[in-house]
Amino acid sequence: MRKAWLAAAAAVLLAFTGAAGLPEAHAAPLLQDGESLSIRTRPITQFQRGSDATRFGKLTFLGGLDLSLPAKKYGGISALITLEGGTSHLAVTDDARWIAFELQQDANGRPLGIVSARTALALDPKGTALQNSNAWDTEGMTLGINGKRTELFVSVERVNRIYRFAWPLTSGKAKALSQVETPEGFRKLRGNKGPEALAGSALSSPLKGGLVAIGERHPDAAKNALPGFIIGGPLAGSFEIERSGEFDATEAEFLPGGDLLLLERRFNMQDWIGMRLRRFKGSEIRPGAKLKGEIVLEAGPSHEIDNMEALGIHKDSAGRVILTLMSDNNRSLLQRTLLLRFRLDD
């Protein structure tokens, strides 16, 4: 049985692609039969409090929203996919709940409001809600290609799994197709410091569609590194990312040119809260690599941030690269669910 499972799983790993090719538009609305949500929003006009500055390194702040969710159970957003020129979005929470929504925006991509929000529970291959199983801690999400089909992939902490779903996710009753076979090091990640970030490389990249997963923190506390894994493709293996500034990995996506963008967060009593974006050359991601990357943005308590966990990337009608970030409020009255928009000006 083990050999049969490995053979089937290997077929799944033949080809992945994700934000490096950028998700294509889909014809049907996501979660058409999902529960309707009413999400109220408040505009965020300044990224740095008390300043009208919009330029932060290579990023231009476009605007943001502070979301008021209708109930505590809808909080905890941990990953995001942005589609159709930045209008359509799919998020997953850290307890295996899908949330699909349409974002109203102006011509420059500034967020104006959220409409047509729908939600449903993610289901395992048997139709059981992941929320009611030991595989409830869903953290990373990306799109990829399996053969000629686009599929959706979701990583789960604590049990260290990746599930694949049919795409587009038009029904909230859709079951996971299967688990993806993962390397031993991936399965040895510890507790809630497991596979937080998940990104699919382009078939045209050196990784040839390999799926990249990054752990929130290394299982060996003595190592000042974040563990990375290339799953599938000709360069399957593991690599490391230098950990610095007490930041942990939360999400990653490939940029259109093939570089990897990593979202990180920090929370401690000394520094309070922090967010960082680092960029890594796609050509340097390979087995055995030890990566440092370039800091694109670092923000702290003086900025409009919270526990930033989700990252979506799309191109607008003018071909500009737009980043959408969302925060996980941990279902706490002391935290917020934020949506922030930036333009990457290379």
JOZITA-V543321 format. One record per residue. N is the residue number from 1. RES is the residue in one letter. SS is DSSP state (H for helix, E for strand, L for the rest). OMEGA is omega in degrees with one decimal (NA if undefined). D_CENTER is the distance of its C-alpha to the mean C-alpha in Angstrom with 2 decimals. Layout:
N;RES;SS;OMEGA;D_CENTER  N;RES;SS;OMEGA;D_CENTER
This chain:
1;M;L;-179.1;32.68  2;R;H;-179.7;30.44  3;K;H;179.6;31.37  4;A;H;179.0;30.82  5;W;H;179.8;27.31  6;L;H;-179.7;26.50  7;A;H;179.2;27.99  8;A;H;-179.1;26.03  9;A;H;-179.6;22.72  10;A;H;178.8;23.64  11;A;H;179.3;24.06  12;V;H;-172.9;20.51  13;L;L;-175.5;19.38  14;L;L;-174.9;21.56  15;A;L;173.3;19.17  16;F;L;166.7;15.50  17;T;L;-175.8;14.22  18;G;L;-173.1;11.08  19;A;L;176.8;10.42  20;A;L;174.1;13.50  21;G;L;-177.8;15.48  22;L;L;-178.5;13.38  23;P;L;178.8;13.10  24;E;L;177.6;16.63  25;A;L;177.7;18.03  26;H;L;-173.2;18.98  27;A;L;-173.6;22.37  28;A;L;176.8;21.99  29;P;L;177.5;20.22  30;L;L;176.4;17.39  31;L;L;-176.8;18.65  32;Q;L;-178.4;22.15  33;D;L;-179.1;23.78  34;G;L;176.0;21.38  35;E;E;-179.3;22.72  36;S;E;178.4;23.05  37;L;E;172.2;21.65  38;S;L;-177.1;23.17  39;I;L;176.7;20.90  40;R;E;-177.4;22.93  41;T;E;172.7;21.72  42;R;E;-176.5;23.34  43;P;E;171.7;22.93  44;I;E;-174.8;21.89  45;T;L;178.7;24.09  46;Q;L;174.8;23.95  47;F;L;175.0;21.14  48;Q;E;-174.9;23.76  49;R;L;178.2;26.06  50;G;L;-178.7;29.57  51;S;L;175.9;28.80  52;D;L;179.3;28.50  53;A;L;176.7;26.91  54;T;L;-177.1;24.15  55;R;E;178.7;23.93  56;F;E;-174.6;21.91  57;G;L;179.2;22.38  58;K;L;-179.1;20.89  59;L;E;172.6;18.90  60;T;E;179.6;20.61  61;F;E;-178.1;19.65  62;L;E;-178.1;19.99  63;G;E;-178.8;19.82  64;G;E;178.8;17.93  65;L;E;170.5;18.41  66;D;E;-172.0;19.07  67;L;E;170.9;18.46  68;S;E;-178.2;21.08  69;L;L;-173.0;20.00  70;P;L;179.4;23.03  71;A;L;-177.9;22.77  72;K;H;-174.4;21.32  73;K;H;-179.1;19.85  74;Y;H;179.6;17.32  75;G;L;175.4;15.64  76;G;L;-179.4;12.96  77;I;E;-173.9;9.79  78;S;E;179.9;6.90  79;A;E;-171.6;3.81  80;L;E;169.6;4.98  81;I;E;-179.1;6.91  82;T;E;-174.4;9.95  83;L;E;168.8;13.25  84;E;H;175.7;16.98  85;G;H;176.8;17.35  86;G;H;-179.8;15.02  87;T;L;-175.2;16.84  88;S;E;-177.9;15.09  89;H;E;170.2;11.72  90;L;E;176.7;10.23  91;A;E;170.7;8.47  92;V;E;-179.8;8.83  93;T;E;-177.5;10.63  94;D;L;169.6;11.51  95;D;L;168.9;14.62  96;A;L;174.8;13.65  97;R;E;173.2;14.21  98;W;E;168.5;13.01  99;I;E;176.5;13.47  100;A;E;178.7;14.23  101;F;E;174.8;15.80  102;E;E;-179.3;17.52  103;L;E;172.9;17.37  104;Q;E;-175.7;20.80  105;Q;E;175.7;20.96  106;D;L;-174.7;23.86  107;A;L;-179.7;24.70  108;N;L;-179.7;22.89  109;G;L;179.0;19.56  110;R;L;-179.4;20.43  111;P;E;-179.0;19.04  112;L;E;-178.6;22.06  113;G;E;-179.2;21.12  114;I;E;178.7;19.34  115;V;E;173.9;21.30  116;S;E;178.6;21.32  117;A;E;-179.9;18.77  118;R;E;-177.5;18.87  119;T;E;176.3;17.65  120;A;E;178.2;18.31  121;L;E;176.2;17.78  122;A;L;-175.8;16.00  123;L;E;176.2;18.87  124;D;L;-176.8;19.63  125;P;L;179.6;21.93  126;K;L;-180.0;24.94  127;G;L;177.0;23.78  128;T;L;177.4;23.36  129;A;E;178.1;20.74  130;L;H;179.8;18.26  131;Q;H;-178.7;18.79  132;N;H;-179.6;22.39  133;S;L;176.8;21.87  134;N;L;179.9;20.95  135;A;L;-174.2;17.53  136;W;L;-170.6;16.29  137;D;L;-178.7;13.68  138;T;E;-171.9;10.48  139;E;E;-177.5;7.50  140;G;E;-178.7;4.93  141;M;E;177.5;5.00  142;T;E;172.7;6.51  143;L;E;177.9;10.08  144;G;E;179.2;13.01  145;I;E;174.0;16.81  146;N;E;-171.6;19.11  147;G;L;177.5;22.55  148;K;L;-175.6;22.82  149;R;E;169.9;20.36  150;T;E;177.8;16.79  151;E;E;-179.4;14.92  152;L;E;-177.5;11.71  153;F;E;-176.6;10.37  154;V;E;177.9;9.08  155;S;E;-176.1;9.65  156;V;E;176.0;12.07  157;E;L;177.8;13.49  158;R;L;175.7;17.28  159;V;L;176.2;18.23  160;N;L;179.8;15.87  161;R;E;168.4;15.28  162;I;E;176.2;13.22  163;Y;E;175.2;14.29  164;R;E;-179.2;14.74  165;F;E;174.3;15.53  166;A;E;178.9;17.64  167;W;L;1.9;16.37  168;P;L;-178.9;16.83  169;L;L;-174.4;16.32  170;T;L;-177.8;19.49  171;S;L;175.2;20.72  172;G;L;178.9;19.53  173;K;L;-178.7;22.02  174;A;L;178.5;20.31  175;K;E;170.5;20.31  176;A;L;179.3;18.08  177;L;L;-179.8;19.97  178;S;E;167.8;19.89  179;Q;E;175.1;18.28  180;V;L;176.9;17.50  181;E;L;-176.6;19.88  182;T;L;-179.1;18.48  183;P;L;-176.1;20.55  184;E;H;-179.5;22.58  185;G;H;176.9;20.92  186;F;H;-176.6;17.53  187;R;H;-179.0;19.52  188;K;L;175.2;21.23  189;L;L;-168.7;18.37  190;R;L;169.5;19.70  191;G;L;-179.5;19.13  192;N;L;173.8;16.13  193;K;L;-174.8;15.36  194;G;L;-172.7;13.88  195;P;E;-178.8;10.85  196;E;E;-171.9;8.07  197;A;E;-178.2;6.05  198;L;E;-177.9;6.28  199;A;E;177.7;7.45  200;G;E;178.7;10.61  201;S;L;179.3;13.52  202;A;L;176.6;16.24  203;L;L;-179.6;19.47  204;S;L;-178.2;21.35  205;S;L;176.2;19.76  206;P;L;179.7;21.50  207;L;L;176.0;19.01  208;K;L;177.1;20.16  209;G;L;178.4;17.03  210;G;L;177.7;16.18  211;L;E;-179.7;12.86  212;V;E;176.5;11.58  213;A;E;-179.4;10.50  214;I;E;179.2;10.94  215;G;E;179.5;12.55  216;E;L;179.3;12.50  217;R;L;-177.8;16.18  218;H;L;178.6;18.91  219;P;L;175.9;21.13  220;D;L;-175.2;24.12  221;A;L;-179.4;24.49  222;A;L;-179.1;26.95  223;K;L;178.2;24.44  224;N;L;-173.4;22.89  225;A;E;170.8;19.88  226;L;E;-178.5;16.30  227;P;E;178.4;16.49  228;G;E;-178.0;14.91  229;F;E;171.7;15.58  230;I;E;-174.2;16.20  231;I;E;-177.1;16.61  232;G;L;-178.9;19.03  233;G;L;-175.3;20.68  234;P;L;-176.7;23.67  235;L;L;-180.0;22.10  236;A;L;-179.3;20.73  237;G;E;-178.0;20.98  238;S;E;177.5;19.64  239;F;E;179.9;19.31  240;E;E;174.4;18.89  241;I;E;179.3;17.45  242;E;E;176.1;19.87  243;R;L;-178.3;18.97  244;S;L;176.2;20.71  245;G;L;-179.7;21.34  246;E;L;178.2;20.17  247;F;L;175.0;16.47  248;D;E;179.0;13.94  249;A;E;174.5;10.56  250;T;E;177.6;7.55  251;E;E;179.6;4.50  252;A;E;173.0;5.76  253;E;E;175.0;6.80  254;F;E;174.9;10.50  255;L;L;-179.0;12.80  256;P;L;-179.5;15.63  257;G;L;176.4;18.06  258;G;L;175.8;16.30  259;D;L;-179.9;15.33  260;L;E;177.0;12.12  261;L;E;-177.6;10.49  262;L;E;174.4;9.38  263;L;E;-180.0;8.64  264;E;E;177.2;11.18  265;R;E;178.7;13.15  266;R;E;173.1;16.78  267;F;E;173.5;19.03  268;N;E;-174.5;22.67  269;M;L;179.8;26.07  270;Q;L;-176.8;27.13  271;D;L;-174.5;24.35  272;W;E;-173.9;22.97  273;I;E;179.7;19.47  274;G;E;177.5;17.63  275;M;E;177.9;14.56  276;R;E;171.0;14.31  277;L;E;175.6;12.80  278;R;E;-178.3;14.22  279;R;E;-179.3;14.90  280;F;E;177.9;16.18  281;K;L;-179.5;18.53  282;G;H;-178.3;17.48  283;S;H;-177.8;21.10  284;E;H;-180.0;20.97  285;I;L;-177.3;18.32  286;R;L;179.6;20.73  287;P;L;178.2;22.15  288;G;L;-177.4;23.82  289;A;L;173.1;22.30  290;K;E;-169.3;22.04  291;L;E;176.4;19.86  292;K;L;176.0;20.19  293;G;L;179.4;18.53  294;E;E;177.7;19.29  295;I;E;179.0;18.34  296;V;E;-178.4;17.32  297;L;E;170.3;17.22  298;E;E;-176.6;18.17  299;A;E;-176.8;18.80  300;G;L;-174.9;20.60  301;P;L;179.8;22.64  302;S;L;-179.9;24.38  303;H;E;178.4;21.30  304;E;L;178.1;19.67  305;I;L;171.0;16.69  306;D;L;179.5;15.88  307;N;L;-171.6;13.45  308;M;E;-174.3;10.51  309;E;E;-171.3;7.25  310;A;E;-177.7;4.80  311;L;E;173.2;4.88  312;G;E;-178.3;6.56  313;I;E;174.3;9.55  314;H;E;172.2;12.87  315;K;E;176.6;16.57  316;D;L;-175.5;19.14  317;S;L;178.6;22.63  318;A;L;179.0;23.98  319;G;L;-180.0;21.53  320;R;L;-178.7;19.89  321;V;E;-177.3;16.28  322;I;E;177.2;14.51  323;L;E;174.1;11.44  324;T;E;-179.4;10.23  325;L;E;176.3;9.06  326;M;E;-177.9;9.46  327;S;E;174.7;11.03  328;D;L;-177.2;11.76  329;N;L;179.8;15.55  330;N;L;-179.6;16.33  331;R;L;-178.3;18.72  332;S;L;176.8;21.08  333;L;L;-178.3;23.63  334;L;L;-177.8;23.29  335;Q;L;-175.0;19.67  336;R;L;169.6;18.08  337;T;E;-176.3;15.23  338;L;E;169.5;14.73  339;L;E;-177.8;13.35  340;L;E;-179.8;14.10  341;R;E;175.9;14.75  342;F;E;169.5;15.81  343;R;E;177.6;17.49  344;L;E;-178.0;17.35  345;D;L;179.3;21.04  346;D;L;NA;21.71
